[in-house]
Amino acid sequence: MNKVGILAKLQARQGKEAEVEQFLSLAAPLVAEEVGTTAWFAFRLGPATYGIFDTFKDEEGRNAHLTGEVAKALFAHAEELFFTPPQVDMVEILAEKL
């Protein structure tokens, strides 16, 4: 069972929505290479609001993801793409169905 996760909320700058969506689409193959990431979802909540949710069996997997290529790219482009810095919350998974 997955025990921990990450929930990130992203608010795109006006006019950058397409670039945010492209960034999220291009991130999927990078995440697929991460052995410790068991599930990864990128989604839209509203016209300029996006999110990422990932799950991990343990802290080791989560920490590897937090220092991985997607996280590096996300924060490297944060000022350019997002109205506010990404809001990243560490979550504890209580139940799951995959």
MOPAC internal coordinates of N, CA, C and O (Angstrom, degrees):
PM7 1SCF
backbone

  N    0.0000 0     0.00 0     0.00 0    0    0    0
  C    1.4519 1     0.00 0     0.00 0    1    0    0
  C    1.5308 1   109.68 1     0.00 0    2    1    0
  O    1.2310 1   121.43 1   -35.28 1    3    2    1
  N    1.3151 1   114.87 1   144.72 1    3    2    1
  C    1.4585 1   120.57 1   173.79 1    5    3    2
  C    1.5188 1   108.69 1   -73.75 1    6    5    3
  O    1.2310 1   120.85 1   -43.31 1    7    6    5
  N    1.3140 1   115.99 1   136.69 1    7    6    5
  C    1.4603 1   120.46 1  -176.82 1    9    7    6
  C    1.5097 1   113.54 1  -110.03 1   10    9    7
  O    1.2310 1   120.06 1   153.31 1   11   10    9
  N    1.3356 1   117.48 1   -26.69 1   11   10    9
  C    1.4620 1   120.71 1  -176.90 1   13   11   10
  C    1.5193 1   110.66 1  -136.35 1   14   13   11
  O    1.2310 1   121.37 1   -17.34 1   15   14   13
  N    1.3288 1   114.99 1   162.66 1   15   14   13
  C    1.4512 1   120.12 1   179.72 1   17   15   14
  C    1.5123 1   111.54 1  -154.17 1   18   17   15
  O    1.2310 1   121.56 1     0.79 1   19   18   17
  N    1.3095 1   114.62 1  -179.21 1   19   18   17
  C    1.4521 1   122.77 1   175.89 1   21   19   18
  C    1.5258 1   107.31 1  -134.79 1   22   21   19
  O    1.2310 1   120.98 1   -46.20 1   23   22   21
  N    1.3238 1   115.72 1   133.80 1   23   22   21
  C    1.4548 1   121.77 1   173.58 1   25   23   22
  C    1.5213 1   107.10 1  -121.13 1   26   25   23
  O    1.2310 1   120.54 1   -63.34 1   27   26   25
  N    1.3216 1   116.57 1   116.66 1   27   26   25
  C    1.4650 1   121.43 1  -179.81 1   29   27   26
  C    1.5148 1   108.82 1  -116.22 1   30   29   27
  O    1.2310 1   120.90 1   -45.25 1   31   30   29
  N    1.3271 1   115.88 1   134.75 1   31   30   29
  C    1.4592 1   121.76 1   177.03 1   33   31   30
  C    1.5178 1   107.86 1  -114.18 1   34   33   31
  O    1.2310 1   120.95 1   -47.31 1   35   34   33
  N    1.3445 1   115.78 1   132.69 1   35   34   33
  C    1.4605 1   122.79 1  -173.63 1   37   35   34
  C    1.5225 1   109.92 1  -125.96 1   38   37   35
  O    1.2310 1   120.22 1   -50.43 1   39   38   37
  N    1.3135 1   117.19 1   129.57 1   39   38   37
  C    1.4672 1   121.95 1   178.04 1   41   39   38
  C    1.5266 1   107.78 1  -112.17 1   42   41   39
  O    1.2310 1   120.65 1   -71.99 1   43   42   41
  N    1.3293 1   116.37 1   108.01 1   43   42   41
  C    1.4681 1   121.23 1  -176.91 1   45   43   42
  C    1.5229 1   111.46 1   -68.42 1   46   45   43
  O    1.2310 1   121.41 1   -35.45 1   47   46   45
  N    1.3169 1   114.90 1   144.55 1   47   46   45
  C    1.4686 1   119.85 1   171.24 1   49   47   46
  C    1.5223 1   107.83 1   -65.64 1   50   49   47
  O    1.2310 1   120.58 1   -28.29 1   51   50   49
  N    1.3225 1   116.51 1   151.71 1   51   50   49
  C    1.4564 1   120.98 1   178.25 1   53   51   50
  C    1.5233 1   109.37 1   -58.28 1   54   53   51
  O    1.2310 1   120.63 1   -50.71 1   55   54   53
  N    1.3157 1   116.41 1   129.29 1   55   54   53
  C    1.4585 1   122.51 1  -179.87 1   57   55   54
  C    1.5182 1   114.39 1    85.94 1   58   57   55
  O    1.2310 1   119.76 1   176.23 1   59   58   57
  N    1.3292 1   118.06 1    -3.77 1   59   58   57
  C    1.4658 1   121.73 1  -178.65 1   61   59   58
  C    1.5332 1   112.39 1  -105.18 1   62   61   59
  O    1.2310 1   119.98 1  -172.82 1   63   62   61
  N    1.3157 1   117.64 1     7.18 1   63   62   61
  C    1.4585 1   120.98 1  -176.10 1   65   63   62
  C    1.5294 1   112.64 1   -58.02 1   66   65   63
  O    1.2310 1   120.07 1   134.91 1   67   66   65
  N    1.3143 1   117.47 1   -45.09 1   67   66   65
  C    1.4711 1   120.54 1  -179.82 1   69   67   66
  C    1.5207 1   110.86 1   -62.98 1   70   69   67
  O    1.2310 1   120.28 1   141.95 1   71   70   69
  N    1.3363 1   117.08 1   -38.05 1   71   70   69
  C    1.4635 1   120.52 1   178.93 1   73   71   70
  C    1.5237 1   111.54 1   -67.57 1   74   73   71
  O    1.2310 1   120.50 1   142.34 1   75   74   73
  N    1.3311 1   116.64 1   -37.66 1   75   74   73
  C    1.4663 1   120.17 1   176.94 1   77   75   74
  C    1.5271 1   109.54 1   -64.34 1   78   77   75
  O    1.2310 1   120.36 1   135.55 1   79   78   77
  N    1.3174 1   116.91 1   -44.45 1   79   78   77
  C    1.4673 1   120.24 1   179.49 1   81   79   78
  C    1.5260 1   111.22 1   -62.99 1   82   81   79
  O    1.2310 1   120.26 1   140.47 1   83   82   81
  N    1.3084 1   117.12 1   -39.53 1   83   82   81
  C    1.4679 1   120.36 1   177.30 1   85   83   82
  C    1.5259 1   110.53 1   -65.55 1   86   85   83
  O    1.2310 1   120.25 1   136.65 1   87   86   85
  N    1.3179 1   117.12 1   -43.35 1   87   86   85
  C    1.4647 1   121.25 1   177.97 1   89   87   86
  C    1.5234 1   110.26 1   -57.21 1   90   89   87
  O    1.2310 1   120.60 1   133.44 1   91   90   89
  N    1.3295 1   116.46 1   -46.56 1   91   90   89
  C    1.4693 1   120.01 1  -178.96 1   93   91   90
  C    1.5247 1   111.52 1   -64.98 1   94   93   91
  O    1.2310 1   120.18 1   140.39 1   95   94   93
  N    1.3133 1   117.26 1   -39.61 1   95   94   93
  C    1.4718 1   120.44 1   177.71 1   97   95   94
  C    1.5248 1   111.67 1   -64.01 1   98   97   95
  O    1.2310 1   120.53 1   138.72 1   99   98   97
  N    1.3245 1   116.60 1   -41.28 1   99   98   97
  C    1.4578 1   120.41 1  -179.25 1  101   99   98
  C    1.5307 1   112.40 1   -73.26 1  102  101   99
  O    1.2310 1   120.09 1   161.36 1  103  102  101
  N    1.3222 1   117.43 1   -18.64 1  103  102  101
  C    1.4637 1   121.31 1   179.31 1  105  103  102
  C    1.5280 1   112.05 1   -73.82 1  106  105  103
  O    1.2310 1   120.07 1   152.83 1  107  106  105
  N    1.3144 1   117.46 1   -27.17 1  107  106  105
  C    1.4692 1   121.03 1  -175.29 1  109  107  106
  C    1.5308 1   113.60 1   -54.23 1  110  109  107
  O    1.2310 1   118.60 1   132.29 1  111  110  109
  N    1.3378 1   120.27 1   -47.71 1  111  110  109
  C    1.4685 1   119.03 1   179.23 1  113  111  110
  C    1.5306 1   113.20 1   -63.83 1  114  113  111
  O    1.2310 1   119.94 1   147.99 1  115  114  113
  N    1.3280 1   117.72 1   -32.01 1  115  114  113
  C    1.4644 1   120.33 1   177.56 1  117  115  114
  C    1.5282 1   110.89 1   -67.22 1  118  117  115
  O    1.2310 1   120.85 1   138.41 1  119  118  117
  N    1.3187 1   115.98 1   -41.59 1  119  118  117
  C    1.4661 1   120.21 1   179.03 1  121  119  118
  C    1.5232 1   110.21 1   -67.22 1  122  121  119
  O    1.2310 1   120.19 1   146.08 1  123  122  121
  N    1.3194 1   117.25 1   -33.92 1  123  122  121
  C    1.4687 1   120.91 1  -179.92 1  125  123  122
  C    1.5295 1   111.51 1   -59.89 1  126  125  123
  O    1.2310 1   120.47 1   154.07 1  127  126  125
  N    1.3181 1   116.71 1   -25.93 1  127  126  125
  C    1.4659 1   120.99 1   179.51 1  129  127  126
  C    1.5306 1   112.73 1   -80.94 1  130  129  127
  O    1.2310 1   119.75 1   168.42 1  131  130  129
  N    1.3111 1   118.09 1   -11.58 1  131  130  129
  C    1.4586 1   122.08 1  -178.33 1  133  131  130
  C    1.5260 1   110.19 1   -81.66 1  134  133  131
  O    1.2310 1   120.30 1   -68.62 1  135  134  133
  N    1.2824 1   117.03 1   111.38 1  135  134  133
  C    1.4640 1   121.96 1  -177.11 1  137  135  134
  C    1.5235 1   111.94 1   -61.78 1  138  137  135
  O    1.2310 1   119.86 1   142.53 1  139  138  137
  N    1.3223 1   117.87 1   -37.47 1  139  138  137
  C    1.4608 1   121.47 1  -174.84 1  141  139  138
  C    1.5104 1   115.57 1   -82.61 1  142  141  139
  O    1.2310 1   119.83 1   170.77 1  143  142  141
  N    1.3421 1   117.93 1    -9.23 1  143  142  141
  C    1.4621 1   120.74 1   178.69 1  145  143  142
  C    1.5223 1   107.95 1   -89.84 1  146  145  143
  O    1.2310 1   120.70 1   -66.10 1  147  146  145
  N    1.3316 1   116.26 1   113.90 1  147  146  145
  C    1.4665 1   119.99 1  -175.19 1  149  147  146
  C    1.5223 1   113.39 1   -89.22 1  150  149  147
  O    1.2310 1   120.43 1   151.68 1  151  150  149
  N    1.3294 1   116.78 1   -28.32 1  151  150  149
  C    1.4699 1   120.92 1   176.00 1  153  151  150
  C    1.5176 1   107.75 1  -149.47 1  154  153  151
  O    1.2310 1   120.90 1   -33.93 1  155  154  153
  N    1.3373 1   115.88 1   146.07 1  155  154  153
  C    1.4670 1   121.07 1  -179.68 1  157  155  154
  C    1.5120 1   107.85 1  -147.01 1  158  157  155
  O    1.2310 1   120.88 1   -50.80 1  159  158  157
  N    1.3139 1   115.92 1   129.20 1  159  158  157
  C    1.4620 1   122.03 1  -179.39 1  161  159  158
  C    1.5245 1   109.13 1  -131.81 1  162  161  159
  O    1.2310 1   120.32 1   -46.30 1  163  162  161
  N    1.3048 1   116.99 1   133.70 1  163  162  161
  C    1.4606 1   122.90 1   170.29 1  165  163  162
  C    1.5314 1   105.52 1  -115.91 1  166  165  163
  O    1.2310 1   120.39 1   -44.85 1  167  166  165
  N    1.3233 1   116.85 1   135.15 1  167  166  165
  C    1.4625 1   119.80 1  -173.73 1  169  167  166
  C    1.5183 1   111.43 1  -148.26 1  170  169  167
  O    1.2310 1   121.28 1   -16.32 1  171  170  169
  N    1.3400 1   115.15 1   163.68 1  171  170  169
  C    1.4616 1   122.31 1   176.28 1  173  171  170
  C    1.5225 1   108.01 1  -108.87 1  174  173  171
  O    1.2310 1   120.82 1   -46.49 1  175  174  173
  N    1.3285 1   116.03 1   133.51 1  175  174  173
  C    1.4609 1   122.12 1   177.53 1  177  175  174
  C    1.5257 1   111.58 1  -101.34 1  178  177  175
  O    1.2310 1   120.29 1   155.73 1  179  178  177
  N    1.3082 1   117.05 1   -24.27 1  179  178  177
  C    1.4602 1   122.25 1  -178.16 1  181  179  178
  C    1.5075 1   108.97 1  -165.12 1  182  181  179
  O    1.2310 1   119.67 1     8.10 1  183  182  181
  N    1.3183 1   118.24 1  -171.90 1  183  182  181
  C    1.4603 1   121.25 1  -175.39 1  185  183  182
  C    1.5337 1   114.50 1   -55.28 1  186  185  183
  O    1.2310 1   120.01 1   144.07 1  187  186  185
  N    1.3349 1   117.59 1   -35.93 1  187  186  185
  C    1.4596 1   120.15 1  -178.62 1  189  187  186
  C    1.5256 1   112.00 1  -132.45 1  190  189  187
  O    1.2310 1   120.63 1  -165.64 1  191  190  189
  N    1.3275 1   116.40 1    14.36 1  191  190  189
  C    1.4653 1   121.10 1  -177.66 1  193  191  190
  C    1.5228 1   109.18 1  -112.97 1  194  193  191
  O    1.2310 1   121.24 1   -52.53 1  195  194  193
  N    1.3231 1   115.23 1   127.47 1  195  194  193
  C    1.4603 1   122.10 1  -176.68 1  197  195  194
  C    1.5159 1   109.69 1  -128.61 1  198  197  195
  O    1.2310 1   121.22 1   -13.73 1  199  198  197
  N    1.3227 1   115.26 1   166.27 1  199  198  197
  C    1.4413 1   119.22 1   177.19 1  201  199  198
  C    1.5230 1   111.50 1  -148.58 1  202  201  199
  O    1.2310 1   121.91 1   -17.51 1  203  202  201
  N    1.3116 1   113.94 1   162.49 1  203  202  201
  C    1.4634 1   122.24 1   173.95 1  205  203  202
  C    1.5176 1   106.42 1  -133.98 1  206  205  203
  O    1.2310 1   120.85 1   -45.77 1  207  206  205
  N    1.3254 1   115.98 1   134.23 1  207  206  205
  C    1.4642 1   120.90 1   174.64 1  209  207  206
  C    1.5175 1   108.13 1  -130.20 1  210  209  207
  O    1.2310 1   120.54 1   -52.21 1  211  210  209
  N    1.3250 1   116.56 1   127.79 1  211  210  209
  C    1.4641 1   121.45 1   179.36 1  213  211  210
  C    1.5176 1   109.49 1  -130.02 1  214  213  211
  O    1.2310 1   121.07 1   -25.06 1  215  214  213
  N    1.3294 1   115.56 1   154.94 1  215  214  213
  C    1.4629 1   120.20 1   178.13 1  217  215  214
  C    1.5253 1   110.22 1  -128.78 1  218  217  215
  O    1.2310 1   122.23 1   -25.27 1  219  218  217
  N    1.3470 1   113.33 1   154.73 1  219  218  217
  C    1.4606 1   121.19 1  -176.55 1  221  219  218
  C    1.5214 1   109.28 1  -146.98 1  222  221  219
  O    1.2310 1   120.64 1   -31.55 1  223  222  221
  N    1.3045 1   116.37 1   148.45 1  223  222  221
  C    1.4680 1   120.77 1   177.80 1  225  223  222
  C    1.5244 1   111.96 1   -72.25 1  226  225  223
  O    1.2310 1   120.58 1   153.79 1  227  226  225
  N    1.3583 1   116.50 1   -26.21 1  227  226  225
  C    1.4599 1   119.35 1  -175.50 1  229  227  226
  C    1.5249 1   110.80 1  -156.02 1  230  229  227
  O    1.2310 1   121.39 1    -6.13 1  231  230  229
  N    1.3265 1   114.94 1   173.87 1  231  230  229
  C    1.4657 1   121.49 1   179.44 1  233  231  230
  C    1.5250 1   111.87 1   -62.63 1  234  233  231
  O    1.2310 1   120.33 1   146.63 1  235  234  233
  N    1.3123 1   116.98 1   -33.37 1  235  234  233
  C    1.4643 1   120.64 1  -179.87 1  237  235  234
  C    1.5281 1   110.62 1   -59.39 1  238  237  235
  O    1.2310 1   120.49 1   134.63 1  239  238  237
  N    1.3317 1   116.67 1   -45.37 1  239  238  237
  C    1.4643 1   120.76 1   178.32 1  241  239  238
  C    1.5132 1   112.34 1   -65.28 1  242  241  239
  O    1.2310 1   121.11 1   139.13 1  243  242  241
  N    1.3313 1   115.48 1   -40.87 1  243  242  241
  C    1.4637 1   119.46 1   179.75 1  245  243  242
  C    1.5344 1   110.64 1   -65.79 1  246  245  243
  O    1.2310 1   120.45 1   136.24 1  247  246  245
  N    1.3189 1   116.75 1   -43.76 1  247  246  245
  C    1.4653 1   120.11 1   179.55 1  249  247  246
  C    1.5239 1   111.58 1   -63.94 1  250  249  247
  O    1.2310 1   120.34 1   142.08 1  251  250  249
  N    1.3285 1   116.95 1   -37.92 1  251  250  249
  C    1.4681 1   120.09 1   177.56 1  253  251  250
  C    1.5311 1   110.45 1   -62.78 1  254  253  251
  O    1.2310 1   120.63 1   140.43 1  255  254  253
  N    1.3240 1   116.40 1   -39.57 1  255  254  253
  C    1.4609 1   120.41 1   179.03 1  257  255  254
  C    1.5328 1   110.69 1   -66.94 1  258  257  255
  O    1.2310 1   120.46 1   138.80 1  259  258  257
  N    1.3191 1   116.73 1   -41.20 1  259  258  257
  C    1.4598 1   121.14 1  -178.62 1  261  259  258
  C    1.5247 1   112.73 1   -64.77 1  262  261  259
  O    1.2310 1   120.23 1   158.82 1  263  262  261
  N    1.3125 1   117.17 1   -21.18 1  263  262  261
  C    1.4650 1   120.84 1   178.13 1  265  263  262
  C    1.5340 1   111.40 1  -109.08 1  266  265  263
  O    1.2310 1   120.54 1  -171.24 1  267  266  265
  N    1.3323 1   116.57 1     8.76 1  267  266  265
  C    1.4615 1   121.86 1  -177.16 1  269  267  266
  C    1.5203 1   113.66 1   -83.06 1  270  269  267
  O    1.2310 1   121.29 1     3.51 1  271  270  269
  N    1.3128 1   115.13 1  -176.49 1  271  270  269
  C    1.4640 1   122.89 1  -174.29 1  273  271  270
  C    1.5264 1   113.33 1   -64.15 1  274  273  271
  O    1.2310 1   120.03 1   140.57 1  275  274  273
  N    1.3311 1   117.55 1   -39.43 1  275  274  273
  C    1.4593 1   119.81 1  -178.44 1  277  275  274
  C    1.5235 1   110.41 1   -66.30 1  278  277  275
  O    1.2310 1   120.31 1   134.04 1  279  278  277
  N    1.3220 1   117.01 1   -45.96 1  279  278  277
  C    1.4684 1   120.37 1   178.93 1  281  279  278
  C    1.5270 1   110.93 1   -61.13 1  282  281  279
  O    1.2310 1   120.44 1   137.15 1  283  282  281
  N    1.3164 1   116.77 1   -42.85 1  283  282  281
  C    1.4687 1   120.10 1   178.57 1  285  283  282
  C    1.5274 1   110.78 1   -60.26 1  286  285  283
  O    1.2310 1   120.49 1   133.79 1  287  286  285
  N    1.3201 1   116.67 1   -46.21 1  287  286  285
  C    1.4675 1   120.81 1  -179.30 1  289  287  286
  C    1.5272 1   111.27 1   -66.91 1  290  289  287
  O    1.2310 1   120.53 1   140.18 1  291  290  289
  N    1.3247 1   116.60 1   -39.82 1  291  290  289
  C    1.4581 1   120.85 1  -179.85 1  293  291  290
  C    1.5260 1   110.76 1   -58.10 1  294  293  291
  O    1.2310 1   120.58 1   130.52 1  295  294  293
  N    1.3079 1   116.50 1   -49.48 1  295  294  293
  C    1.4543 1   119.53 1  -177.75 1  297  295  294
  C    1.5314 1   112.49 1   -76.94 1  298  297  295
  O    1.2310 1   119.84 1   154.36 1  299  298  297
  N    1.3105 1   117.91 1   -25.64 1  299  298  297
  C    1.4642 1   120.55 1   176.15 1  301  299  298
  C    1.5258 1   111.23 1   -67.43 1  302  301  299
  O    1.2310 1   120.20 1   147.83 1  303  302  301
  N    1.3408 1   117.22 1   -32.17 1  303  302  301
  C    1.4652 1   121.80 1  -178.54 1  305  303  302
  C    1.5213 1   112.89 1  -104.71 1  306  305  303
  O    1.2310 1   119.76 1  -173.56 1  307  306  305
  N    1.3161 1   118.07 1     6.44 1  307  306  305
  C    1.4643 1   121.75 1  -173.98 1  309  307  306
  C    1.5251 1   112.23 1   -58.54 1  310  309  307
  O    1.2310 1   119.85 1   132.51 1  311  310  309
  N    1.3035 1   117.90 1   -47.49 1  311  310  309
  C    1.4681 1   119.86 1  -176.37 1  313  311  310
  C    1.5279 1   111.45 1   -64.92 1  314  313  311
  O    1.2310 1   120.87 1   143.40 1  315  314  313
  N    1.3243 1   115.94 1   -36.60 1  315  314  313
  C    1.4632 1   121.25 1  -179.49 1  317  315  314
  C    1.5306 1   112.29 1   -71.82 1  318  317  315
  O    1.2310 1   119.98 1   139.31 1  319  318  317
  N    1.3342 1   117.64 1   -40.69 1  319  318  317
  C    1.4592 1   121.88 1  -172.18 1  321  319  318
  C    1.5246 1   115.33 1   -95.13 1  322  321  319
  O    1.2310 1   120.08 1   151.52 1  323  322  321
  N    1.3309 1   117.45 1   -28.48 1  323  322  321
  C    1.4627 1   119.56 1  -169.06 1  325  323  322
  C    1.5164 1   113.33 1  -115.80 1  326  325  323
  O    1.2310 1   121.21 1   -37.33 1  327  326  325
  N    1.3264 1   115.29 1   142.67 1  327  326  325
  C    1.4557 1   123.16 1   179.50 1  329  327  326
  C    1.5240 1   111.25 1   -67.74 1  330  329  327
  O    1.2310 1   120.76 1   142.88 1  331  330  329
  N    1.3207 1   116.16 1   -37.12 1  331  330  329
  C    1.4611 1   123.22 1   176.28 1  333  331  330
  C    1.5256 1   108.04 1  -129.70 1  334  333  331
  O    1.2310 1   119.50 1   -21.11 1  335  334  333
  N    1.3100 1   118.56 1   158.89 1  335  334  333
  C    1.4711 1   119.18 1   176.49 1  337  335  334
  C    1.5359 1   110.05 1   -58.19 1  338  337  335
  O    1.2310 1   119.92 1   -33.40 1  339  338  337
  N    1.3314 1   117.77 1   146.60 1  339  338  337
  C    1.4652 1   119.89 1   177.32 1  341  339  338
  C    1.5341 1   110.68 1   -54.09 1  342  341  339
  O    1.2310 1   121.14 1   -45.92 1  343  342  341
  N    1.3282 1   115.43 1   134.08 1  343  342  341
  C    1.4647 1   121.17 1   176.13 1  345  343  342
  C    1.5255 1   106.68 1   -91.79 1  346  345  343
  O    1.2310 1   120.25 1   -67.33 1  347  346  345
  N    1.3251 1   117.12 1   112.67 1  347  346  345
  C    1.4576 1   122.07 1  -174.84 1  349  347  346
  C    1.5237 1   109.40 1  -115.52 1  350  349  347
  O    1.2310 1   121.11 1   -58.20 1  351  350  349
  N    1.3341 1   115.48 1   121.80 1  351  350  349
  C    1.4577 1   121.39 1   179.27 1  353  351  350
  C    1.5215 1   109.65 1  -117.60 1  354  353  351
  O    1.2310 1   121.13 1   -45.79 1  355  354  353
  N    1.3246 1   115.45 1   134.21 1  355  354  353
  C    1.4573 1   121.65 1   173.42 1  357  355  354
  C    1.5272 1   107.08 1   -85.63 1  358  357  355
  O    1.2310 1   120.59 1   -49.22 1  359  358  357
  N    1.3239 1   116.48 1   130.78 1  359  358  357
  C    1.4614 1   119.99 1  -178.43 1  361  359  358
  C    1.5183 1   110.62 1  -120.80 1  362  361  359
  O    1.2310 1   121.67 1   -25.26 1  363  362  361
  N    1.2977 1   114.42 1   154.74 1  363  362  361
  C    1.4665 1   122.44 1   174.79 1  365  363  362
  C    1.5266 1   106.25 1  -108.70 1  366  365  363
  O    1.2310 1   120.22 1   -54.21 1  367  366  365
  N    1.3052 1   117.19 1   125.79 1  367  366  365
  C    1.4609 1   121.41 1  -176.79 1  369  367  366
  C    1.5264 1   108.74 1   -86.35 1  370  369  367
  O    1.2310 1   121.35 1   -53.98 1  371  370  369
  N    1.3193 1   115.02 1   126.02 1  371  370  369
  C    1.4662 1   121.34 1  -178.60 1  373  371  370
  C    1.5249 1   112.44 1   -96.66 1  374  373  371
  O    1.2310 1   120.36 1   149.50 1  375  374  373
  N    1.3298 1   116.91 1   -30.50 1  375  374  373
  C    1.4671 1   121.33 1   179.27 1  377  375  374
  C    1.5280 1   107.39 1  -156.84 1  378  377  375
  O    1.2310 1   120.78 1   -22.50 1  379  378  377
  N    1.3238 1   116.11 1   157.50 1  379  378  377
  C    1.4580 1   119.98 1   179.15 1  381  379  378
  C    1.5139 1   110.87 1  -152.17 1  382  381  379
  O    1.2310 1   121.55 1   -21.39 1  383  382  381
  N    1.3146 1   114.63 1   158.61 1  383  382  381
  C    1.4657 1   123.08 1   168.81 1  385  383  382
  C    1.5167 1   105.62 1  -144.49 1  386  385  383
  O    1.2310 1   120.67 1   -65.69 1  387  386  385
  N    1.3008 1   116.33 1   114.31 1  387  386  385
  C    1.4590 1   120.61 1  -179.27 1  389  387  386
  C    1.5085 1   110.57 1  -108.86 1  390  389  387
  O    1.2310 1   120.10 1   180.00 1  391  390  389

